[in-house]
């Protein structure tokens, strides 16, 4: 299971995908605003698995008002 973490010393405390430093917001933006599919996002961010992308998008859908 993918862990979404917040660390005030990294990314200004923005939620990131654990072990990657990639912000949930960046994944969500690639999906919602740029129109990339989850598979394309994995290609764009090689450290991510498809599961990571889906977890980030799920997190974003729940907490997007806070991001």
C-alpha positions, 0 to 999 in steps of 0.5 A: 500500500502506498503511503502519503506523508507530510513532512514540514522539512520537505516540500513545505509540508505538502503531501508526498508519496513516501520514498519519492518526494513527488507531491500528490498535487503534481500527480493530480495536476498531471491527471486533471489539468494535463489529461495524462492517464495513470499509465502515462503518469508512471512513465513521466514519474519513473519512481512511481508505480501504478498503485502509487498514482492511484493512491495519490489520486484517491488522496487528492479526491478526498483532501483537494480542498486542503491542498 
